[in-house]
Amino acid sequence: MLLIIEKETLLELARLVAGEGGARVMKLLLSKPGIVDEEISRRLRMDIREVRKILHKLNGIGILHYELTRDKDTEHRIFKWYIQQEQATGFIISNMNKILDRLKQKLETEENNQFYWCGTLGHPRLLFDQAMEKLFRCPVCGKPLEPHENKELIEALRWKIKEIEEALKEMTEIKKPEIAGETK
């Protein structure tokens, strides 16, 4: 069973995907599940096109779904919108895994290579082959390139990887319910 994420996390996710308007829409959906887009527009005093754009963005990443019905009199389609918390959790886990993979690749690069740098902030660190091609001169300022110690960066990457792995473990941990009368 996936961990149900908190309201603030859902709001922040909506904000990241669809801006401040996304957070406003998500907040309303948390309090009024099954609300229609026209009602969202009216309550939030937002343009209906903007509301629909936000709803479709959030639906596109799978954290919202809709129920489609038709008005009996006008035959217009009516979309009732709902939050899918389990999908939001899945979206967060998926993105955390992508970040974890990138951090592991960065750690491997840092551990397995020697970098050279001129010492000026904002100037690139170069791998040995790149530094050799530039005759051990910074391509930006021309200063001599020196071996760059990256132990602190490696330790920071290891720490962050561990933090993300622990968070992922907590989020995906399966909790087995105890069965009444079960003997251990």
GILINTA-V750552 format. One line per field, one symbol per residue. ss: DSSP state (@ for helix, = for strand, . for the rest). phi: phi as a letter, one per 40 degrees, with the letter a starting at -180 (. if undefined). burial: I if it has 9 or more other ideal C-beta (glycine too) atoms within 8 Angstrom, else O. A space follows every 50 residues. Layout:
ss=???
phi=???
burial=???
//
This chain:
ss=......@@@@@@@@@@@@@@@@@@@@@@@@@...==@@@@@@@@...@@@ @@@@@@@@@@...=======......=======.@@@@@@@@@@@@@@@@ @@@@@@@@@@@@..===........==@@@@@@...=......=.===.. @@@@@@@@@@@@@@@@@@@@@@............
phi=.cccccdccccccccccbgccccccccccccbcgccccccdcccfbcdcc ccccdccccccgcbabbbbbccccgccbbbbbcbcccccccccdcccccd cccccccccccbbbbbacgcdgcccbcdccccccffbcccbgcccbdbcb ccccccccccccdccccccccbdcbccccdgccb
burial=OIIOIOOOIIIIIIIOIIOOIIIIIIIIIIOOOOIIIOIIIOOIOIOIOI IIIIIOIIIOOIIIOIOOOOIOOOOOOIIIIIIIIOIIIIIIIOOIIOII OOIIOIIOOIOOOOIIIIOIOOIOOIIIOIIOOIOOIIOOOOIOIOOOOO OOOIOOIIOIIOOIIOIIOOIIOOOOOOOOOOOO
//
